[in-house]
Amino acid sequence: MEEQMKATIDLMDSKKLYVVKDGRLIKHELPEYGETVVIITMGGQVDRIETTIKRKL
């Protein structure tokens, strides 16, 4: 039987993106303006997230 781990996240906070990797919950802060559009995977797991940040003038 696999060990179960649990985490609690705030479902009302829509300014974060969460990734589960190797039993860890990784929080990614979303930019105020920009794009988080590329999720790079290797071996079926998330390797990295690419974010482009823009500033509104």
N, C-alpha and C positions, 0 to 999 in steps of 0.2 A: 504494500500500500504506500502511495506517495504521501509525503508530508504536506499538509495544507497550511498555507499562510494567508492571512487576511489583512487588508488595508482599508482604511476609511478615507474617502475623498469627499470634498464639498461639491455636490451636484449643482449648487447655485452659482458657483464660480465658473463662468464661461470664458475666462481669459487664460485658461491653461489647457494643455493637451497632455494626456498621460500615456505612457508606454510601459508595458510590463516586459522586462528582459531579465532572464536568469533569476527569477524569483524576486526581483526588485521592482518597485514602482518608481518610474522616473518621471518627474514633473518638468514640462517644457513650458516656459512662460511665453505666451503669444504676444507679438508686438502690437502696439497701439494702432499703427498703420503699417501694412506690409502684407507679405504672403508667406505662408508655410505650406508649400505645395509639393515638396519633394521628400519622400520617405525612402531612403536607400536600405535595401535588405540584402543580407548575405546568409546563405544557408537557411532561408526561411524565417530569419529573425531580423528585427530592426537593427541596422548598423548605425545609421545617423539620420538626422532630420536637417534639411536645408531650409533656412528662413531668409527672406529678403526683407530688410527693414527700410521703410520709407518715412520721411518726415513731411507732415502737412504744414504748409506755410500760410 
